[in-house]
Amino acid sequence: MKNIWAILLAAGEGKRLKQNPSDRAKQFLTFKGAPLFWHSALTLASTPGLAGLILVFQAEWMDYAAALVFDLTKDAPLGVPYKIVAGGAERQDSVWNALNALPAECEAVLVHDAARPFASAAMASRILEALEAGHQGVIPGLGITDTIKKTNADNLVQDTLSRESLRLIQTPQGFDRRILCQAYAQGRKDGLQVTDDAAMLEYSAFPVLILPGENSNRKITHTEDLALLRRLEKEETPAMLPRTGLGYDVHRYGGNRPLKLGGVRITSTDLAVQAHSDGDVLLHALMDALLGCVGAGDIGGLFPDTDPRYDNMNSAILLAEVLELVQSKNFLPTHVDMTVVAQEPKIAPFRAAIIKNVAHLLHLNENLVNLKATTEEGLGFTGAKQGIKSMVIVSGLSPA
């Protein structure tokens, strides 16, 4: 897994949205109790595999933004390290400042606009998966359904463009860190002006892959977009009822998948498991518990072991898709109780790391995630050290 950081650009002035020069930039607009940029920050931070986050604000707003982020993390911890960086005169200057603030060990980077608060962690995960596969640049895009006309300065039609070869491009965009830095250095040297980061790679002739974007990933740009935010904010919150889901999973020892629990590699043992995906018995049980809360079957139905796409798949990526599904049904997880049953290895040395990672993946406070480990006194297949199993209970709220 690459060391991956994300850059969240919240340094724009939002000139097309401001009604008065004194208006606060759009990234600081309040939506559902939090600034607009914070919704994107939470989504990026919950993306499996993300190592850290750089938040970029206008230089004159740095003190205010730093204090605001500090207060926000008290109630909703990001779960990953973060840095706050001053932006530049143009978007590309802000990206350049953030690139120079990345830690040396960072190998890949996501770049996202704070004006897109509805992007999902599942889409970010698909971008990271493509980067892991060796692509140097990966961006989300939507096909075009309207007819596109090219006009001249007098608004007379010159040509009708083919929709099949056109895409509406979104963020987050993912890049090999070395390639993006190289492309930016060349673009800055040549005075190139771009509206997205992929254009820097295109200018230097680096290949860029387009993946399907999301219709819901709208950009808040114009005053009419404010109406959308206010409408979503004013939607009546339905009565919520408690839901509980139980998940159970088993894996046999003796395979070729290194033992992972809750996304954490158990380094104290050479035990390996037999599995189609990465064999993380704890995350598998967690996913089944989440699906049980919304009556959506089990992971075998969503990710069948006959599908080669899931061969050695990181279970954290699958969990991101499950979370997207349960969130689409307005289910809100509030507590997780996990039990690992195994004669060996000992789980205690890894307990804190597992709780931290699961809390991060679910975007819950760590005190809302519990982990227990037990043996079966030498009985059964776990007692015979033939395998490992896990049970997970998820509690939460769902509309009545």
Buried (B, 14 or more C-beta within 10 A) or exposed (E): EBBBBBBBBBBBBBEEBBEEEEEEBBBBBEBEEBBBBBBBBBBBBBBBBBBBBBBBBBEEBBEEBEEBBEEBBEEBBBBBEBBBBBBBEBBBBBBBBBBEBBEEEBBBBBBBBBBBBBBBBBBBBBBBBBBBEEBBBBBBBBEBEEEEEEEEEEEEEEEEEEEEEEBEBBBBBBBBBEBBBBBBBEBEEEEBEBEBBBBBBBBBEBEBBBBEBBEEBBBBBEEEBBEEBEEEEEEEEEEBEEBEBEBBBBBEBEBEBBBBBBBBEBEEEEBBBEBBBBBBBBBBBBBBBBBBBBEBEBBEEBBEEEEEEBEEBBBBBBBBBBBBBBBEEEBEBBBBBBBBBBBEBBBEEBBEBBBBBBBBBBBBEBEBBBBEBEBBEEEBBBBEBEBBBBBBBBBBBBEE
